[in-house]
Amino acid sequence: MTAVISAVEPGTIDLSAPPRTLTAVVADARSVPSARREAYAEQLAALAEHPRVLVVRTCHRVEAYVAHHDDDRVDLPVAPDGARALEDVEAVRHLIRVACGLESAVLGEDQVLHQIRVALARRQAAGPLDPVLGRLAQVALHAGKQAHALFGNERRSLADLALDEIERRTGSLTGREVLVVGAGSMGSLAARGAARRGIRVAVANRTPARASALARLVEGRVVGLGADATDDLDDVAGVIVATSGPWRPDPYRVRRLVDGWASVVDLSSPQATPADLAEDLGRRFVGIDDLAWTTRDVVPDDVADEIDVLTHAAGTEYCHWLRARVATPTLARLAESVESRRTAELERLLRRLPDLDPRARELVETMSHRLVAGILHGPRTALRDDADGDLERAVRTLFGLDEDRA
Ligand SMILES: NC(=O)c1ccc[n+]([C@@H]2O[C@H](COP(=O)([O-])OP(=O)(O)OC[C@H]3O[C@@H](n4cnc5c(N)ncnc54)[C@H](OP(=O)(O)O)[C@@H]3O)[C@@H](O)[C@H]2O)c1
């Protein structure tokens, strides 16, 4: 018996109405096309160092997480059509699911975890980051790491999905050749994934030396990209494009691709393949957004259950941290109030016992400190674990903290 992991009910995370702290603006491939996502990402770049903004950008999503404060607001660029805003609990739950690979086309893929880790590291290197966002990212990364361990060692990526798509159109690729355009991280994943399946690999890249290095790794060959290239591409059964800039194949070779039977999967965002080539290829062209809609993997029920527990725990942990943070001023005020009582009482006692010798005075003072610390220990611990804020309100009333302030 297997279960679709997307069916894991995120509503099971009990975050018990924490205060409004966070908004996530989510533009993903299922509702916002690549070009609009990338344009939004460019606009968000102006906020790259804003302490209250964290941008997560992957090939299938551009997301802005914004921490709120009562006194101030962050002006975000207008979100593209199709984007959605998630508040507080929903935003937390969403990033945890993204990090766990539950929102990915390839269920449990680990590239997304790497991308969040890099986004956080870059953001922290750029300047101070609001602790709410820092903690959120840490909790999500931790959950993501645990979730990926549950998915097992089989490391599937979008490159594997690309190979699946080509095979679906042209039949088994074993023993045939695939052209990989791009020798960066994604090109390398595609080439290595193909080699693992017994597919022959040809590599084309803007920088020839990188193409050669990758081709050597997978015992493939290098082919040129330019108009003067003469390499034979007639036997290429499929092309995987993964470049951070436009792919400009020469027109003659393109015609041969279109006239032949090769399929092209472009993993780049924004799309690197020329629009007219994509159109001429028709159903033999698959873009990055098309991959977002491919059938979801299924996982065994027990793994689905464990991931449900894990995402629940991660959400709850974050919420507890948030509550403790909110409770901190109350803790400080409680300590301040009790300390001022202790000092006042001690002074009164010492005034009434003027002949007390220094050693006895010291002992009395130490005892007063101990007494206060002992009495405060319970409330302190409870407040740090106060999920719904009830205890905090009770402490404020019982100890008259609001009156003290007034
Ligand atoms: N990394 C992922 O997890 C992932 C997942 C899905 C999709 N993607 C998409 O795949 C694409 C490549 O990502 P990556 O992670 O592999 O990046 P990367 O490691 O930085 O590699 C970039 C590749 O693009 C080539 N390139 C850069 N600018 C170019 C230009 N102006 N014209 C032609 N080629 C150019 C580079 O060639 P040189 O060697 O000459 O620099 C290199 O082969 C991106 O569009 C990305 O959004 C990435």
The ligand as an SDF file (V2000), in Angstrom:
LIG
                    3D

 48 52  0  0  0  0  0  0  0  0999 V2000
   20.8700   23.7920   -9.6410 N   0  0  0  0  0  0  0  0  0  0  0  0
   19.6170   23.3400   -9.6020 C   0  0  0  0  0  0  0  0  0  0  0  0
   19.2020   22.6600   -8.6310 O   0  0  0  0  0  0  0  0  0  0  0  0
   18.6690   23.6180  -10.7330 C   0  0  0  0  0  0  0  0  0  0  0  0
   17.5020   22.8560  -10.8010 C   0  0  0  0  0  0  0  0  0  0  0  0
   16.6530   23.0300  -11.8760 C   0  0  0  0  0  0  0  0  0  0  0  0
   16.9420   23.9790  -12.8330 C   0  0  0  0  0  0  0  0  0  0  0  0
   18.0550   24.7410  -12.7280 N   0  0  0  0  0  0  0  0  0  0  0  0
   18.2790   25.7310  -13.7910 C   0  0  0  0  0  0  0  0  0  0  0  0
   19.3240   25.2430  -14.6130 O   0  0  0  0  0  0  0  0  0  0  0  0
   20.0830   26.3450  -15.1160 C   0  0  0  0  0  0  0  0  0  0  0  0
   21.5370   26.1130  -14.7620 C   0  0  0  0  0  0  0  0  0  0  0  0
   21.6480   26.0370  -13.3610 O   0  0  0  0  0  0  0  0  0  0  0  0
   22.9560   25.4880  -12.6700 P   0  0  0  0  0  0  0  0  0  0  0  0
   22.6130   25.3130  -11.2450 O   0  0  0  0  0  0  0  0  0  0  0  0
   23.5170   24.3490  -13.4330 O   0  0  0  0  0  0  0  0  0  0  0  0
   23.9140   26.7680  -12.8310 O   0  0  0  0  0  0  0  0  0  0  0  0
   25.4950   26.7950  -12.8250 P   0  0  0  0  0  0  0  0  0  0  0  0
   26.0620   25.6770  -12.0600 O   0  0  0  0  0  0  0  0  0  0  0  0
   25.8750   28.1760  -12.4510 O   0  0  0  0  0  0  0  0  0  0  0  0
   25.8930   26.5810  -14.3810 O   0  0  0  0  0  0  0  0  0  0  0  0
   25.5230   27.5370  -15.3210 C   0  0  0  0  0  0  0  0  0  0  0  0
   25.6660   26.9550  -16.7100 C   0  0  0  0  0  0  0  0  0  0  0  0
   25.1060   27.8880  -17.6410 O   0  0  0  0  0  0  0  0  0  0  0  0
   26.1090   28.2820  -18.5760 C   0  0  0  0  0  0  0  0  0  0  0  0
   25.9120   29.6930  -18.8820 N   0  0  0  0  0  0  0  0  0  0  0  0
   25.8800   30.7280  -18.0130 C   0  0  0  0  0  0  0  0  0  0  0  0
   25.6290   31.8730  -18.6710 N   0  0  0  0  0  0  0  0  0  0  0  0
   25.5050   31.5470  -19.9780 C   0  0  0  0  0  0  0  0  0  0  0  0
   25.2390   32.2930  -21.1540 C   0  0  0  0  0  0  0  0  0  0  0  0
   25.0520   33.6170  -21.1050 N   0  0  0  0  0  0  0  0  0  0  0  0
   25.1470   31.6350  -22.3200 N   0  0  0  0  0  0  0  0  0  0  0  0
   25.3180   30.3000  -22.3740 C   0  0  0  0  0  0  0  0  0  0  0  0
   25.6080   29.5300  -21.3070 N   0  0  0  0  0  0  0  0  0  0  0  0
   25.6840   30.1560  -20.1090 C   0  0  0  0  0  0  0  0  0  0  0  0
   27.4230   28.0460  -17.8370 C   0  0  0  0  0  0  0  0  0  0  0  0
   28.4290   27.9230  -18.7940 O   0  0  0  0  0  0  0  0  0  0  0  0
   29.9590   28.2370  -18.4210 P   0  0  0  0  0  0  0  0  0  0  0  0
   30.5170   26.9500  -17.9340 O   0  0  0  0  0  0  0  0  0  0  0  0
   30.5430   28.6910  -19.6960 O   0  0  0  0  0  0  0  0  0  0  0  0
   29.9480   29.3180  -17.3720 O   0  0  0  0  0  0  0  0  0  0  0  0
   27.1040   26.7400  -17.1180 C   0  0  0  0  0  0  0  0  0  0  0  0
   27.1570   25.6620  -18.0040 O   0  0  0  0  0  0  0  0  0  0  0  0
   19.5010   27.5990  -14.4780 C   0  0  0  0  0  0  0  0  0  0  0  0
   18.6200   28.2230  -15.3830 O   0  0  0  0  0  0  0  0  0  0  0  0
   18.7520   27.0700  -13.2840 C   0  0  0  0  0  0  0  0  0  0  0  0
   17.6420   27.8890  -12.9600 O   0  0  0  0  0  0  0  0  0  0  0  0
   18.9440   24.5580  -11.7240 C   0  0  0  0  0  0  0  0  0  0  0  0
  1  2  1  0
  2  3  2  0
  2  4  1  0
  4  5  1  0
  4 48  2  0
  5  6  2  0
  6  7  1  0
  7  8  2  0
  8  9  1  0
  8 48  1  0
  9 10  1  0
  9 46  1  0
 10 11  1  0
 11 12  1  0
 11 44  1  0
 12 13  1  0
 13 14  1  0
 14 15  2  0
 14 16  1  0
 14 17  1  0
 17 18  1  0
 18 19  2  0
 18 20  1  0
 18 21  1  0
 21 22  1  0
 22 23  1  0
 23 24  1  0
 23 42  1  0
 24 25  1  0
 25 26  1  0
 25 36  1  0
 26 27  1  0
 26 35  1  0
 27 28  2  0
 28 29  1  0
 29 30  1  0
 29 35  2  0
 30 31  1  0
 30 32  2  0
 32 33  1  0
 33 34  2  0
 34 35  1  0
 36 37  1  0
 36 42  1  0
 37 38  1  0
 38 39  2  0
 38 40  1  0
 38 41  1  0
 42 43  1  0
 44 45  1  0
 44 46  1  0
 46 47  1  0
M  CHG  2   8   1  16  -1
M  END
$$$$
